[in-house]
């Protein structure tokens, strides 16, 4: 059975652009139902990683904890960010259960340790044991605050988790769901005539990275530029599709290998 890894970006699952601590429950529910429909057509195992939106980024900025945990205010921020992410994650669990999917959260704080913001230890055994139990279980992870050997605590983004597990578990395909139809030469919301980049490869990567602007919303992980950088660091040979997850049926079509607008990444 093929293994897919899917990201539900913070711009999809939260009111990120408005900087509101609110989950897009209806959209999360629709994504869950499209995963269920895709599984009726095709068998695959799935790991889902969701973004943070304001639940993570705004707290990290508010408490000044992007550079580590150094005082009591930082400790408070570490805990509040973690609790906010648990609240967002609970919406995923509820909506996936409603859709009849078997989903369970794997808390990054419990099994990821970083060193100066880089993943140092990542215990993959819980994922392997869940799939040994039932290949249809969907492990759900998310960006969060984790322990750090140099900084005491630091942010691990979903965009760092995805390429790491894709490489370690030999994923067959990675899907990155955002609120735009792939990667564009300029922000398509500000510049509607901006051209979509259909393919990112080793040949044009550096040129594209210069063109891609960082997220305009509060995003301590660097927006699309951060995503692409993380993919280059660790994703070797796993084909990735960046697509607009807010469009009805796009998640279903992506998972069933149907043609949709997006950007293919092959590094």
Order of alpha helices (4+ residues) and beta strands (2+ residues): beta-alpha-beta-beta-alpha-beta-alpha-alpha-beta-alpha-beta-beta-alpha-beta-beta-beta-alpha-beta-beta-beta-beta-alpha-alpha-beta-alpha-beta
